Amino acid sequence: MNDNSTTTPVAIKDPGELTIIMGSALDNVLTDALNEVLKDGDNLMDQAMRVPMITSDWKRETFAAVGDLRKMVRSRITAAEDLRLAWTGPVNKAIKRINSIFKGRVEPLEKADEHVGQLMLKWSREEEKRVKDEQDRLRKIEEDKALAAAKVIEEEARIAREQEAVAAAAGDTKGAEQAAEVARAAETKRDKVIDQAAAIPVADTTVRKARGLYGSTSSVRKVWRARLVSIRDLPDEARLLIMASEDARNEIRKALKSMLDPRLIELRDSGKCDALPGVEFFLDDSVTVR
C-alpha cells in the first residue's frame, strides 16, 4: 500500500521543547553506542587493577603483556573519542550555523543601537553646553545687576561717611552719629548684595531623564572610565605579560581589568582612588535606556 501523504514539519518555537524531545531519546542512543564500543571496558579495567604493583617482580613478558593491555585500553578510549566527535562534529557545525544566522540578523541592529546611542550622547553634551551657556548668561546679568546696585549703595555709603566727617569737624556729634549710622547701614546692604550675587546657584545642566511614548526612560549620567596612555609605565605584572607573548591582548585586558575594577568602584563611591601608572581615569557621559 502506497502512502502518498506528506509529513508536516514540527514547528518548535521554544528551544527547550527540542531539548525535552531529544533528551531521553538521545541519551538512549548514545548509551547504546557507548556500550557497544566499550563492551569489554569493565574487563579491561579489572585486568589493569590486577597488574602486580611490585614492579620488581615483573618479567619481560609481564612488561610486554601490560603493553598489550594498555594498547587495548587506549584503543577503547580512542573509539569512544571518535564516537563523541562523530556526534559533536555536526552539533558544533549546527551551533556555528545558528550563531552565524543570529549574528547576521542581530549585528545590524547592534550597529543601529550604537549609532543612535552616539547621537543621543552627542545631543546630551550639546544640550548640556547650551543650558550651561544660557545659565552663565543669565547669571552674568544677575551679577551685573547686583554689582550695579552695590555700586550705587557704595556711593551712598561714601557720601554718608563724608557727611559724618564734616559733622564731626563742626562739632556736631549727633549729626556725625546719624551720618555714621546711615553709612553703616549702606555698607551692610552693599555687602549683602555682593554676597547674594556670589551665591547665585549654578543650574544642574545634566539631562537626567526623558520618558518616551513607547515606555522608555532615557537618562545620561557621569561614569568613571579608564584608558591606557603608556604601556611603558604599566606595573611590572602587566608589562611582563606583553613581553611573554606576541599577542597578549586578552591577558593584558584581564590583568588590567583586575587592577582597574577596584579603582573604578572606589571612584564611583568616593570620587578618589590610588593612581595606576600608565592609566588615566576620567569622567565620561553614559546614556542608559530602559
Secondary structure, 3 states (H helix, E strand, C coil): CCCCCCCCCCCCCCHHHHHHHHHHHHHHHHHHHHHHHCCCHHHHHHHHHHCCCCHHHCCHHHHHHHHHHHHHHHHHHHHHHHHHHHHHHHHHHHHHHHHHHHHHHHHHHHHHHHHHHHHHHHHHHHHHHHHHHHHHHHHHHHHHHHHHHHHHHHHHHHHHHHHHHHHHHCCCHHHHHHHHHHHHHHHHHHHHHHHHHHCCCCCCCCCCCEECCCCCEEEEEEEEEEEECCCCCCCHHHHHHHHHCCCCHHHHHHHHHHHHHHHHHHHHHHCCCCCCCCEEEEEEEEEEEC
